[in-house]
Amino acid sequence: MSSKKIVVIGSGISSLSCASFLAKEGHEVIIIEQNESIGGRARQFKTENGFTFDMGPSWYWMPDIFENFYQQFGYTTSDFYKLIRLDPSYQVIWGEKDMDSIPASIKELEEYFETLEIGSSVKLREFLADAEKKYQIGMKDLVYKPSLKLTEFADTRIFAGLFKMHLFTSYASFIRKYFKNPKIISLLEFPILFLGATPKDTPALYSLMNYADIKLGTWYPMGGMFEFVKAFEKIAKEQGVTFSLNNRVLGFNTSNGKVQSITTSNGEIACDYVISGADYQHTEQLLKNKANYTSDYWEKRTMAPSCLLFYIGLDCKVPKLQHHNLFFDENFEKHAHEIYKDPKWPSKPLFYVSCPSKTDPSVAPQGGENLFLLIPIAPNLVDNEETREHYFQLLVNRLQEKIGVDIQPNIVYKRSYCIADFMNDYNAFKGNAYGLANTLKQTALLKPRIKNKQLSNLFYTGQLTVPGPGIPPSIISGEVVAKHLLKSIDKQH
């Protein structure tokens, strides 16, 4: 097989994964990135006063997916970073003087459930046994399909498994068959929050996320989440992948049903194949009449949320915070309604606080604290500094009310990040943070295709195509697209 020149657009996790598999087979692969650093939404920045902030993902779930990737290149996770399982996994703040630490131990979690609802420990075992089956079929089989034709799912094990996945049962109703206590229900619905739909509109298939949360655990790579980006970069470079940073894609030059070259801010790049790990809709705009989908199609997609983020450096410690903190002290359904059904800035939002300095002293100066605050919001809202500051004050006040600490006098670093930044840095459609919502109508074959219908050498990877949003699915997306392309190349020779 002769070597092909393959251009990968964007340096997010799916692009790094895809490029590594392609270069491993001897192809010349170049990654084009418009920003000055790699990693996409998983980038990191450091401040002059000693803070290290991960800009996006802060939850390390599904360690088996990372490990599987590393092993295909002769490595194991510990070759790159020290991975620590968090215990407690996270903390939930229900209200003033009402907060619970969620233990990593199944036995302790069962005991906690029993304090909330008699008999719920037995129900939890049944629920998790079902969730494990879904995880094994979903994350081991279904997500590795390119989802280009129905016959991909004709395998006996997969086809039989589909009937056990509760695709046509809502997540909300499925959980309520097992549990009645509102705290238990909130805990089990929490992983769905960023999948892009309310629990009522999300298939019960996604209870596999509860298996990932409870059984596989919540982890943290010492040094920060960017450690896995560095690991992926090392692997990519060892395979021969090259990088062109601060280089924006401006257009595609096509003829005879193929992309012949790409126009970038740094000049023209000829290619045999192109894989876009950039925002799918943005790539489609650049393609114009060679796009897979119309602007009307994209307007009708149900998007996952965007978010308002604050990176805060403190010169003091905050004793009552854990590494992960979920503030469920307001009405979940109302907030969800204001994200998905009646998009607007939320009136009383739930929010999340990550404090990685509780686990990792390297991310903050001695005696200081590193805070990452996040409010899920609807995409495409009007985003300005006045609005951001309004919500920052709201969060500060809620922190003071619920944990008794006013952080404002101790803030030595502050930066916000929201819809306008997602658009500017990632060309994110409507400023989304998490891709497409995981509704039934946007699952597998019904997601945007990984292959362009008009240009035979153009493919797509990342959170807007299969299998979906999140770091582990993005790792898989890169592998799926690379291996599909490699098969295509083999057939031509």
Secondary structure, 3 states (H helix, E strand, C coil): CCCCEEEEECCCHHHHHHHHHHHHCCCEEEEECCCCCCCHHHCEEECCCCCEEECCCCCECCHHHHHHHHHCCCCCHHHCCCEEECCCCEEEEEECCEEEEECCCHHHHHHHHHHHCCCHHHHHHHHHHHHHHHHHHHHHCHHHCCCCCHHHHCCHHHHHHHCCCCCCCEHHHHHHCCCCCHHHHHHHHHHHCCCCCCHHHCEHHHHHHHHHHHHHCCEEECCCCHHHHHHHHHHHHHHCCEEECCCCEEEEEEECCEEEEEEECCEEEECCEEEECCCHHHHHHHHHHHCCCCHHHHHCCCECCEEEEEEEEECCCCCCCCCEEEECCCCHHHHHHHHHHCCCCCCCCCEEEECHHHCCHHHCCCCCEEEEEEEEECCCCCCCHHHHHHHHHHHHHHHHHHHCCCCHHHEEEEEEECHHHHHHHHCCHHHCCCCECCCHHHCHHHCCCCECCCCCCEEECCCCCCCCCCHHHHHHHHHHHHHHHHHHHHHCC
